[in-house]
């Protein structure tokens, strides 16, 4: 519909200034964008309470009564308006600090009003600040169900608060003549009992009942998720057809020699399964795009190494890219040590690599002398050219931008196979949605001998007991991490910071009996590496650090992780930090230290960490607490652009939408059946308009 593409400035009641605000604040540029600015809840304006029933300071309350008195108080430049609102049960104050003159002139004394807002109690008196107000006469004949739209302070000042948005929405619908195109097949709507798109659009904005609103929401959520899943599956289908992959026909000598002579331990069944899935991709003739999920310490890097050796054994080079120098260096050292008895040549390339070393490396890489290159973003630079790159491993992929990852595709005449690894377990609904065009392998068991880490939540008041426990662990020859969320003092945040913590630990664990390292992000790389090296070698007993040690430090002798101000961390970060211990044969502990006053969310995070070591279970709780944006990162989650569906709440709908999309493509891969022609039309437009961000996710 061309009508929906009309610029929002042309809608009556908007104009250029309001249009600019709608662009900036809500990303509403056209009539179609406004229609997709759905209400986030509804208020039944015909239901109200008595003033005497007001007792809740958290939820808004609706009252019906009369304003019997109104007056201005305060200094000329800081005036406020105070009105006395009365019903049969009592009185309450209404207060305004903005628009005093205009509001005072608009209020009619002794007329009946509906008042809506949050009631607060000050000095024993209840009041509502900046309430929504409507004359009761306006609601007698109207539907009581009113939509509530998200707005902003800037929009509110220009009259586009929720009520203002509702008014321009009315104006838009009054101009709407043509029906919306319904892209969902009739058969699917009938099977799932979904209302038509026209009923859904109308009833989400102007429902006559809560049931109408719920049916509209269900239809629109399903449609949004269905088209996203259909797009992902189509991209995957097209990619496999279009991008022919290098065939690794044998496991090769490199793999065989290593497997028979250098394996430090037996693979878990989950690792074996992942390698079989990767091997199948290598033989398919199609380019592999696979996500390897596994908890901290589950052995993902070992699976990646064995896969790289298959590539090397078939005459190709492999690359492993990590987000930080610390992690890249650790991977390099681990893999180099493991391959010591083989003929496989491994090199490291990071931002710190010296110019002379880089030049030599570039020559060896281009000639094929280097088999495996491990490094950071430095590998992505155009000057880095491979002889025959066939396989790329991307570790902690969410740290890399799409454009950066796509550069690896151009490092050979055909795109290399890609294995994406993450140690942050991803909830099923997120994996199914954001990584819907990738094949997924999951390592869901830890190597034998790894003991579960015991986690305890303790308050600051029990610090003396904590220090006593730490001394006992050090006496056993163990090492300890103590992690802080802040480097310097913040006047706004009353939390322990790193420098204070370091001094406190140094006083409590004095030389020469105890040696303490300190590591944080503001240190010079050489100083940081020196301190880490001391800890790795066992020259220091305690490492006081910020979250720079979240990834990249592997000290099997470290048995205790103390996380200070643990309420400041998200679940994912807490789980990652906990994974720094428990890498040796000894019993390990994680102590979560917090203040005594905790929010409900903080309490849930502490209890979840104390209850389970299962990263996938933790990720599900994290998704419900934070939503997908914080877990994926705003850049990644923004690519989903969901207007109404919520991945943290609509897991069952995601599964249903993917299942329906899969079945349709199974019976009609090209969407050529008559009943699927509207789907085909929609998908052609979508695939043309959207960048192919999923290629190397």
MARTORVEX-21047 format. One line per 8 residues: number of its first residue (from 1); their letters; for each residue x, y, z of C-alpha. Coordinates in Angstrom, 3 decimals. Example, Ala and Ser with C-alpha at 12.3 -4.5 7.8 and 13.67 -1.06 7.14 Angstrom:
2
1	AS	12.300,-4.500,7.800  13.670,-1.060,7.140
end
This chain:
697
1	XXXXXXXX	0.000,0.000,0.000  1.532,3.297,-1.149  -0.597,5.065,1.484  1.433,3.398,4.278  4.695,4.732,2.808  3.507,8.361,3.175  5.802,10.471,5.381  4.386,10.928,8.884
9	XXXXXXXX	4.654,14.737,8.587  1.671,14.666,6.191  -0.689,13.266,8.827  -3.116,15.841,10.221  -2.052,16.803,13.744  1.635,15.956,13.192  3.483,18.467,10.987  7.265,18.906,10.547
17	XXXXXXXX	8.280,19.498,14.193  6.334,16.585,15.658  7.405,14.409,12.717  11.064,15.108,13.567  10.447,14.040,17.161  8.614,10.874,16.069  11.571,10.069,13.766  14.136,10.558,16.533
25	XXXXXXXX	12.291,9.143,19.536  10.269,6.249,18.106  11.784,5.620,14.625  8.370,6.433,13.165  8.918,7.852,9.674  5.784,6.796,7.760  2.096,5.991,8.214  3.063,2.298,8.216
33	XXXXXXXX	5.571,2.852,11.016  2.906,4.565,13.126  0.482,1.670,12.654  3.238,-0.670,13.913  3.690,1.430,17.045  1.461,-0.923,19.005  0.038,-0.257,22.492  1.936,-2.040,25.253
41	XXXXXXXX	-1.107,-2.336,27.541  -4.732,-1.305,27.931  -6.702,0.459,30.638  -10.378,-0.151,31.259  -11.405,3.444,31.819  -14.886,2.440,32.997  -13.488,0.636,36.041  -12.418,2.817,38.933
49	XXXXXXXX	-11.704,2.736,42.675  -12.855,4.793,45.608  -10.322,7.206,47.090  -10.584,5.337,50.396  -9.258,2.206,48.627  -5.989,3.869,47.568  -3.193,1.932,49.240  -0.721,0.834,46.543
57	XXXXXXXX	2.201,3.057,45.597  3.453,0.806,42.787  0.499,0.396,40.409  -1.505,3.239,38.811  -5.001,3.797,40.169  -8.124,5.175,38.479  -10.593,7.354,40.414  -13.917,9.039,39.533
65	XXXXXXXX	-14.913,12.241,41.273  -14.915,16.046,41.212  -12.299,18.752,41.656  -13.696,20.997,44.383  -10.749,23.334,44.876  -7.653,24.413,42.921  -4.800,26.807,43.751  -1.288,27.819,42.688
73	XXXXXXXX	1.526,27.512,45.221  5.246,28.376,45.274  7.442,31.109,43.800  6.602,32.738,40.427  9.239,30.705,38.565  8.632,27.495,40.531  4.873,27.384,40.728  2.914,24.206,41.198
81	XXXXXXXX	-0.780,23.552,40.876  -2.606,21.705,43.657  -6.206,20.521,43.291  -8.454,18.768,45.808  -10.212,15.792,44.210  -13.201,14.296,46.018  -15.534,11.306,45.767  -18.083,9.826,48.171
89	XXXXXXXX	-15.337,8.138,50.244  -12.756,10.874,50.714  -10.299,13.334,49.208  -6.880,13.187,47.483  -4.551,15.895,46.140  -3.672,16.242,42.461  -0.427,18.093,41.672  1.173,19.569,38.547
97	XXXXXXXX	4.633,21.098,38.220  4.475,21.797,34.464  1.882,23.542,32.320  0.363,25.121,35.433  -1.429,28.029,33.741  -2.843,25.946,30.879  -4.063,23.117,33.145  -5.681,25.547,35.591
105	XXXXXXXX	-7.625,27.265,32.806  -8.805,23.911,31.375  -10.140,22.398,34.634  -13.854,22.727,35.357  -14.670,22.852,39.053  -17.367,20.409,40.224  -17.440,18.549,36.869  -16.993,14.771,36.982
113	XXXXXXXX	-13.566,13.536,35.923  -11.751,10.235,35.543  -8.270,10.604,37.078  -5.490,8.076,36.394  -1.965,7.891,37.816  0.332,6.582,40.557  -0.652,7.583,44.069  2.168,8.515,46.461
121	XXXXXXXX	1.979,9.212,50.175  3.745,12.247,51.709  3.414,13.084,55.415  0.343,10.894,55.698  -1.403,12.469,52.675  -2.060,10.751,49.354  -1.475,12.622,46.107  -1.159,11.940,42.369
129	XXXXXXXX	1.419,13.941,40.403  0.623,14.823,36.769  -2.423,12.553,36.498  -4.146,11.724,33.214  -7.567,13.390,33.291  -10.679,13.089,31.154  -14.184,14.358,31.668  -16.471,11.484,32.592
137	XXXXXXXX	-19.010,12.529,29.992  -16.547,11.572,27.233  -16.503,7.947,28.381  -20.180,7.214,29.019  -20.889,6.052,25.484  -17.378,4.957,24.478  -15.590,1.651,24.912  -13.851,1.665,28.249
145	XXXXXXXX	-10.735,-0.102,26.908  -8.087,2.489,26.125  -4.680,1.750,24.535  -1.499,2.932,26.258  1.406,3.791,23.930  5.067,4.160,24.785  6.248,7.753,24.479  9.124,9.874,25.777
153	XXXXXXXX	9.621,13.071,27.735  10.352,15.045,24.552  7.257,13.682,22.815  5.134,14.337,25.907  6.183,17.994,25.960  4.969,18.358,22.373  1.607,16.758,23.193  2.507,13.297,21.910
161	XXXXXXXX	2.111,11.470,25.197  0.087,8.250,25.084  -3.189,10.138,24.660  -1.693,12.348,21.926  -0.452,9.288,20.035  -3.908,7.738,20.366  -5.405,10.886,18.800  -3.121,10.834,15.738
169	XXXXXXXX	-3.739,7.080,15.435  -7.492,7.852,15.235  -6.770,10.393,12.518  -4.687,7.868,10.550  -7.368,5.179,10.715  -10.018,7.669,9.593  -8.018,8.110,6.350  -7.367,4.383,5.854
177	XXXXXXXX	-9.444,3.191,2.893  -7.848,0.061,1.387  -7.620,-3.184,3.389  -4.221,-4.558,4.381  -2.696,-7.348,2.311  -2.916,-10.650,4.177  0.274,-12.568,3.441  -0.451,-15.561,5.683
185	XXXXXXXX	-2.061,-18.512,3.861  -5.759,-18.940,4.741  -5.075,-22.569,5.666  -2.558,-21.534,8.356  -4.943,-18.913,9.804  -7.741,-21.484,10.000  -5.537,-24.163,11.557  -4.201,-21.796,14.225
193	XXXXXXXX	-7.487,-19.899,14.652  -5.869,-16.576,13.845  -7.994,-13.520,13.067  -7.494,-11.702,9.738  -4.770,-9.072,9.460  -7.383,-6.310,9.083  -9.190,-7.342,12.274  -5.839,-7.661,14.066
201	XXXXXXXX	-4.610,-4.167,13.076  -7.922,-2.552,13.972  -8.381,-4.387,17.262  -4.884,-3.920,18.575  -5.362,-0.152,18.471  -9.110,0.111,19.145  -10.362,-3.073,20.816  -13.922,-3.317,22.079
209	XXXXXXXX	-12.950,-5.989,24.599  -9.814,-7.451,26.110  -10.554,-10.663,24.166  -10.415,-8.712,20.871  -7.091,-7.209,21.931  -5.656,-10.616,22.885  -6.651,-12.177,19.544  -5.069,-9.258,17.697
217	XXXXXXXX	-1.839,-9.562,19.705  -1.650,-13.322,19.075  -2.087,-12.863,15.309  0.490,-10.073,15.041  3.047,-11.836,17.241  2.743,-15.060,15.258  3.004,-13.231,11.936  6.104,-11.316,13.034
225	XXXXXXXX	7.871,-14.450,14.281  6.710,-16.575,11.341  8.112,-14.222,8.709  11.376,-13.910,10.605  11.737,-17.704,10.766  10.719,-18.106,7.126  13.335,-15.539,6.128  16.065,-17.279,8.145
233	XXXXXXXX	15.201,-20.694,6.728  15.096,-19.325,3.185  18.490,-17.643,3.619  19.881,-20.921,4.903  18.353,-22.797,1.950  19.637,-20.250,-0.599  23.074,-20.137,1.042  23.491,-23.914,0.884
241	XXXXXXXX	22.419,-23.919,-2.769  24.552,-20.941,-3.781  27.738,-21.308,-1.713  29.527,-24.482,-2.614  31.889,-25.504,0.156  35.343,-27.024,0.029  35.131,-30.795,0.407  37.402,-32.228,3.106
249	XXXXXXXX	37.206,-35.819,1.859  39.563,-37.404,4.449  40.271,-36.838,8.111  43.878,-36.563,6.950  47.268,-37.373,8.473  47.369,-34.348,10.794  44.155,-35.420,12.541  45.064,-39.123,12.615
257	XXXXXXXX	48.568,-38.586,14.045  47.287,-36.194,16.709  44.351,-38.434,17.656  46.555,-41.516,18.002  49.620,-39.941,19.649  48.819,-36.597,21.296  45.339,-36.767,22.802  45.620,-35.632,26.450
265	XXXXXXXX	42.226,-37.111,27.400  39.261,-38.994,25.959  36.558,-36.978,24.231  33.136,-36.743,25.838  30.165,-38.133,23.908  28.963,-34.560,23.310  32.343,-33.614,21.781  32.276,-36.708,19.551
273	XXXXXXXX	28.761,-35.845,18.389  29.800,-32.254,17.544  32.826,-33.464,15.541  30.639,-35.934,13.607  28.227,-33.108,12.717  31.104,-30.897,11.551  32.637,-33.780,9.576  29.306,-34.360,7.828
281	XXXXXXXX	29.278,-30.685,6.780  32.846,-30.971,5.463  31.785,-33.858,3.202  28.521,-32.300,1.968  29.931,-30.026,-0.723  28.052,-27.142,0.883  29.663,-24.363,2.883  29.356,-24.958,6.619
289	XXXXXXXX	27.866,-22.277,8.870  27.631,-23.904,12.277  27.189,-22.577,15.813  29.009,-24.529,18.535  27.467,-23.876,21.935  29.027,-25.151,25.111  29.321,-24.177,28.714  32.525,-22.836,30.263
297	XXXXXXXX	35.118,-25.633,30.276  33.076,-28.047,28.120  35.879,-28.489,25.554  34.746,-26.365,22.592  38.321,-25.327,21.744  39.352,-28.974,21.510  36.518,-29.653,19.044  37.655,-26.599,17.054
305	XXXXXXXX	41.270,-27.853,17.052  40.339,-31.329,15.780  38.167,-29.713,13.074  41.060,-27.436,12.050  43.339,-30.474,11.780  40.878,-32.075,9.345  41.137,-28.927,7.219  44.940,-28.943,7.409
313	XXXXXXXX	45.028,-32.650,6.488  43.093,-31.845,3.311  45.561,-29.202,2.162  43.808,-26.125,3.572  44.716,-23.501,6.143  42.614,-22.690,9.208  42.148,-19.553,11.300  40.858,-19.002,14.812
321	XXXXXXXX	39.748,-15.458,15.692  39.244,-14.364,19.310  37.923,-11.005,20.589  40.838,-10.138,22.905  44.615,-10.509,22.883  44.475,-12.359,26.194  42.104,-14.980,24.822  43.911,-15.234,21.462
329	XXXXXXXX	47.255,-15.707,23.249  45.773,-18.368,25.514  44.342,-20.257,22.519  47.687,-19.996,20.735  49.681,-21.286,23.708  47.249,-24.156,24.362  47.075,-25.249,20.711  50.819,-24.805,20.137
337	XXXXXXXX	51.585,-27.017,23.163  49.095,-29.676,22.027  50.568,-29.757,18.498  54.203,-29.792,19.665  54.837,-33.354,18.411  53.149,-32.767,15.030  54.313,-31.047,11.857  51.466,-28.537,11.988
345	XXXXXXXX	52.749,-24.929,12.036  50.788,-22.520,14.254  51.275,-18.733,14.441  49.804,-15.833,16.422  48.754,-12.426,15.045  47.409,-9.639,17.297  47.416,-5.856,17.397  50.595,-5.993,19.496
353	XXXXXXXX	52.551,-8.054,16.962  55.725,-6.187,15.932  56.145,-4.909,12.348  59.100,-7.194,11.525  57.249,-10.249,12.871  54.116,-9.291,10.892  56.013,-9.032,7.592  57.549,-12.478,8.069
361	XXXXXXXX	54.177,-13.921,9.086  52.437,-12.424,6.016  54.979,-14.095,3.716  54.724,-17.488,5.453  50.913,-17.295,5.465  50.707,-16.434,1.759  53.117,-19.247,0.874  51.162,-21.815,2.898
369	XXXXXXXX	53.989,-22.420,5.380  51.634,-21.538,8.274  48.845,-24.097,8.689  46.843,-22.500,11.519  46.696,-18.776,12.283  45.326,-17.684,15.645  44.666,-14.056,16.450  42.375,-11.109,17.005
377	XXXXXXXX	40.684,-8.580,14.680  44.173,-8.142,13.150  43.482,-11.258,11.026  40.608,-9.417,9.323  42.906,-6.763,7.814  43.145,-6.763,4.003  46.946,-7.137,4.122  46.550,-10.594,5.723
385	XXXXXXXX	46.369,-13.015,2.793  46.137,-16.795,3.009  47.483,-19.377,0.582  44.347,-21.549,0.831  42.015,-20.716,3.725  39.388,-23.416,4.119  38.120,-23.176,7.690  37.488,-20.293,10.104
393	XXXXXXXX	36.652,-20.537,13.809  35.188,-17.415,15.449  35.296,-17.486,19.251  32.861,-15.451,21.356  31.238,-14.295,18.118  28.984,-11.641,19.700  32.087,-9.450,20.147  32.475,-9.168,16.356
401	XXXXXXXX	30.446,-7.000,13.987  28.768,-8.491,10.926  30.931,-6.515,8.464  34.087,-7.661,10.275  33.109,-11.310,10.120  32.118,-11.038,6.461  35.724,-10.037,5.622  36.797,-13.631,6.214
409	XXXXXXXX	34.625,-14.696,3.276  36.912,-12.808,0.921  40.086,-14.539,2.080  39.670,-17.266,-0.559  38.046,-17.713,-3.971  35.141,-19.521,-2.302  33.931,-18.826,1.242  35.641,-21.000,3.889
417	XXXXXXXX	33.697,-23.207,6.259  32.722,-21.267,9.391  32.404,-22.521,12.958  31.094,-19.948,15.427  31.781,-20.703,19.106  30.239,-19.208,22.197  30.837,-19.982,25.859  27.753,-17.953,26.716
425	XXXXXXXX	24.919,-20.477,26.566  22.130,-19.047,24.434  18.483,-19.703,25.313  16.743,-21.920,22.771  14.376,-19.192,21.577  17.284,-16.817,20.918  19.352,-19.466,19.145  16.330,-20.417,17.050
433	XXXXXXXX	15.725,-16.802,16.099  19.023,-14.992,15.904  20.954,-18.038,14.705  18.052,-19.563,12.801  20.053,-19.780,9.581  22.922,-21.689,11.225  23.173,-25.353,12.077  23.705,-25.803,15.810
441	XXXXXXXX	25.913,-28.220,17.753  25.693,-28.309,21.536  28.267,-29.639,23.990  26.147,-30.249,27.064  28.494,-32.272,29.271  31.762,-31.476,31.022  34.931,-33.564,30.646  35.325,-36.375,33.227
449	XXXXXXXX	36.967,-35.345,36.467  35.569,-31.821,36.459  33.863,-31.324,39.814  30.833,-29.025,40.074  31.655,-25.652,41.634  29.929,-24.952,44.962  28.439,-21.452,44.947  27.424,-19.486,48.036
457	XXXXXXXX	25.806,-16.080,48.514  27.181,-14.142,51.469  26.524,-10.628,52.772  29.237,-8.063,53.520  28.676,-8.606,57.238  30.259,-12.080,56.981  33.550,-10.806,55.532  35.677,-12.012,58.498
465	XXXXXXXX	34.420,-15.567,57.939  35.246,-15.195,54.243  38.841,-14.150,54.966  39.243,-17.072,57.351  38.064,-19.461,54.613  40.430,-17.893,52.055  43.423,-18.312,54.389  42.602,-22.023,54.773
473	XXXXXXXX	42.449,-22.476,50.988  45.780,-20.680,50.515  47.292,-22.880,53.234  46.303,-25.888,51.099  48.318,-24.381,48.230  45.319,-23.036,46.311  44.968,-19.663,44.560  42.115,-17.162,44.669
481	XXXXXXXX	40.444,-14.632,42.380  38.704,-11.582,43.870  36.754,-9.635,41.237  35.365,-6.097,41.550  32.894,-4.292,39.265  34.473,-0.810,39.510  38.009,0.518,39.081  37.589,3.936,40.722
489	XXXXXXXX	35.223,5.417,43.249  31.849,6.627,42.029  29.883,9.112,44.107  26.633,7.732,42.706  27.321,4.075,43.355  27.893,2.826,46.872  29.912,-0.263,45.934  33.338,-1.568,46.781
497	XXXXXXXX	35.840,-0.590,44.132  38.979,-2.250,42.969  41.583,0.014,44.523  39.942,0.057,47.950  39.549,-3.698,47.697  43.204,-4.189,46.801  44.321,-2.153,49.816  41.920,-4.020,52.092
505	XXXXXXXX	43.113,-7.420,50.837  46.758,-6.358,51.164  46.137,-5.386,54.817  44.245,-8.610,55.570  46.780,-10.822,53.775  50.142,-9.136,54.535  53.542,-9.925,53.045  55.611,-12.072,53.222
513	XXXXXXXX	53.050,-14.831,53.886  50.706,-13.765,51.087  51.401,-12.231,47.668  48.709,-10.309,45.784  48.456,-9.478,42.057  46.260,-6.723,40.638  44.861,-6.619,37.083  42.465,-4.124,35.486
521	XXXXXXXX	41.639,-2.677,32.089  43.516,0.614,32.567  46.892,-1.083,33.017  49.433,-1.158,30.186  49.307,-4.503,28.331  52.842,-5.446,29.412  52.096,-4.745,33.092  48.818,-6.662,32.869
529	XXXXXXXX	50.502,-9.648,31.226  53.283,-9.605,33.843  50.781,-9.730,36.717  48.782,-12.487,35.044  51.954,-14.432,34.352  52.932,-14.224,38.043  49.550,-15.636,39.031  49.622,-18.372,36.370
537	XXXXXXXX	53.090,-19.466,37.624  51.845,-19.536,41.225  54.104,-16.677,42.337  51.084,-14.835,43.800  48.289,-16.307,45.925  45.498,-13.835,45.187  44.527,-12.003,42.033  42.457,-8.862,42.613
545	XXXXXXXX	40.901,-7.942,39.269  38.088,-6.420,37.282  36.232,-8.476,34.699  39.241,-8.561,32.365  39.697,-12.093,33.684  36.178,-13.073,32.572  37.765,-14.786,29.582  41.306,-15.733,28.874
553	XXXXXXXX	42.866,-16.927,32.112  43.317,-20.628,32.736  44.801,-21.462,36.150  43.921,-25.032,37.229  45.292,-24.332,40.727  42.781,-21.487,41.348  40.009,-22.928,43.506  38.053,-19.887,44.760
561	XXXXXXXX	36.297,-17.083,42.886  35.094,-14.241,45.116  32.821,-11.769,43.287  32.451,-8.499,45.171  29.255,-6.441,44.756  27.858,-9.411,42.857  24.519,-7.629,42.511  26.233,-5.348,39.971
569	XXXXXXXX	26.775,-8.230,37.541  24.370,-9.934,35.169  23.824,-13.693,35.361  25.812,-14.381,32.217  28.830,-12.483,33.561  28.579,-14.183,36.968  28.512,-17.576,35.252  31.501,-16.684,33.049
577	XXXXXXXX	33.498,-15.512,36.069  32.646,-18.656,38.005  34.017,-20.673,35.083  37.537,-19.369,35.806  37.778,-21.856,38.695  37.049,-25.575,38.819  39.627,-26.300,36.103  41.791,-28.564,38.211
585	XXXXXXXX	41.166,-31.722,40.211  40.504,-29.881,43.491  37.137,-28.858,44.919  36.317,-25.266,43.878  34.107,-22.510,45.234  32.407,-19.325,44.062  31.442,-16.764,46.729  28.959,-14.039,45.774
593	XXXXXXXX	29.385,-11.055,48.112  26.593,-8.444,48.263  25.123,-5.746,50.444  22.087,-6.607,52.551  19.582,-4.543,50.531  18.850,-6.385,47.296  16.179,-5.928,44.637  13.931,-8.859,43.700
601	XXXXXXXX	15.935,-9.342,40.480  19.248,-9.392,42.367  17.883,-11.967,44.827  16.776,-14.155,41.905  20.242,-13.890,40.304  21.992,-14.869,43.548  19.638,-17.813,44.206  19.929,-19.038,40.599
609	XXXXXXXX	23.730,-19.004,40.754  23.722,-20.781,44.123  21.279,-23.423,42.897  22.701,-24.507,39.539  25.864,-24.773,37.434  23.858,-25.368,34.238  24.680,-22.504,31.861  21.621,-23.110,29.699
617	XXXXXXXX	19.261,-22.946,32.680  21.016,-19.749,33.826  20.652,-18.275,30.327  16.887,-18.876,30.372  16.549,-17.001,33.681  18.797,-14.242,32.330  16.604,-13.867,29.236  13.494,-13.429,31.372
625	XXXXXXXX	15.241,-10.868,33.571  17.001,-8.790,30.919  15.424,-9.505,27.548  17.276,-10.387,24.340  18.874,-6.951,23.809  21.234,-7.200,26.760  22.126,-10.817,26.079  22.868,-10.481,22.384
633	XXXXXXXX	24.152,-6.923,22.615  22.183,-4.037,21.130  23.864,-4.272,17.718  22.973,-7.914,17.373  19.461,-7.804,18.848  18.610,-4.700,16.832  18.844,-6.795,13.683  15.713,-8.648,14.774
641	XXXXXXXX	13.629,-5.448,14.823  10.645,-7.030,16.588  7.707,-4.667,17.067  5.404,-6.808,19.213  6.859,-10.270,19.864  9.083,-10.727,22.922  11.648,-13.525,22.763  11.854,-13.640,26.562
649	XXXXXXXX	8.132,-14.405,26.864  7.034,-15.903,23.541  9.179,-19.041,23.413  6.287,-21.363,22.521  5.201,-19.047,19.718  8.764,-18.977,18.329  8.787,-22.794,18.237  5.370,-22.893,16.566
657	XXXXXXXX	6.309,-20.235,13.982  9.522,-22.079,13.044  7.693,-25.397,12.786  5.031,-23.919,10.475  7.683,-22.196,8.311  9.721,-25.430,8.076  6.688,-27.458,6.996  5.763,-24.939,4.290
665	XXXXXXXX	9.294,-24.945,2.835  9.437,-28.731,3.042  6.334,-29.124,0.852  7.025,-26.065,-1.350  10.743,-25.014,-1.247  10.301,-22.298,-3.918  6.913,-21.044,-2.575  5.351,-21.587,-5.994
673	XXXXXXXX	2.010,-23.082,-4.975  -0.991,-20.832,-5.489  -1.713,-20.600,-1.751  1.905,-19.483,-1.130  2.181,-16.782,-3.797  1.586,-13.969,-1.277  4.329,-15.474,0.909  6.629,-15.529,-2.113
681	XXXXXXXX	5.846,-11.879,-2.852  6.575,-10.889,0.750  9.826,-12.894,0.941  11.214,-11.580,-2.359  10.721,-8.023,-1.066  12.266,-8.872,2.337  15.340,-10.613,0.899  15.952,-7.724,-1.489
689	XXXXXXXX	15.603,-5.015,1.169  17.530,-6.590,4.059  21.301,-7.064,4.107  22.362,-10.671,4.410  23.562,-10.262,7.994  23.173,-13.944,8.762  25.946,-15.240,6.521  28.548,-15.399,9.249
697	X	26.585,-15.062,12.418
end
